[in-house]
Amino acid sequence: MTNWGFGLCTITMLISAVQVTCWHYDLKNTRSRVQESGNKAKTTRGLKMYWWLYNMTLSLALIISTVYWVFLHGKMNDKPTRFPTISIITHGLNSLMMLIDFLVVAFPLRILHMIYGMSLAIFFFIFTLIYHLCGGTDEFGNHYVYPILDWNNPQRCLVTFVGIFILIICYWLLLFGLYKLKRMFNRAFSVVWTPHAVGLI
């Protein structure tokens, strides 16, 4: 899941950089069309793709960090962590970058969009089952991706699955509350505020 999450975070940030560049330099008249239409322009496919990935990776990064540091760190094998810096980058920096992005970007957050993170979790659990049935192993020869997802113990996998879903819901509700707080501060301290304000908060 770490590689999936880190890859998705990277893709999300790259698409974000492209979107910001297009807006800043007004490539393909992106900014001009929005300003002329009074915020009634259609959302571009690139922006929709970014929003979808953003919603998925925001909760995913937090889940990866929490699960790794609480349940997996130091428990995955008998050997000490070989590259602690890489563990910090892949299981901590990803969440930090996504939280900074969340606090800076004025992207709307919707309660029902937690379904994107949940759908990725379902897909990953199915992947781990197929991986187990095909005889896949980790780098130490264990027949699982993570100890908490060992399909030789299906009850533990089910508990993990339910726990991840609960964690996704909790994180998403927390993020939604922070989003509402951001909006409140934006209204209170902005010189001009509109319900369709675009740009940074």
Secondary structure, DSSP 8 states (H G I E B T S, - for coil): -HHHHHHHHHHHHHHHHHHHHHHHTTGGGHHHHHHHTTS-S---HHHHHHHHHHHHHHHHHHHHHHHIIIIITTTS-SS--S-HHHHHIIIIIHHHHHHHHHHHB-----GGGHHHHHHHHHHHHHHHHHHHHTT---TTS-SSSSGGG-TTSHHHHHHHHHHHHHHHHHHHHHHHHHHHHHHHHHHHH-SS--TT--SB-
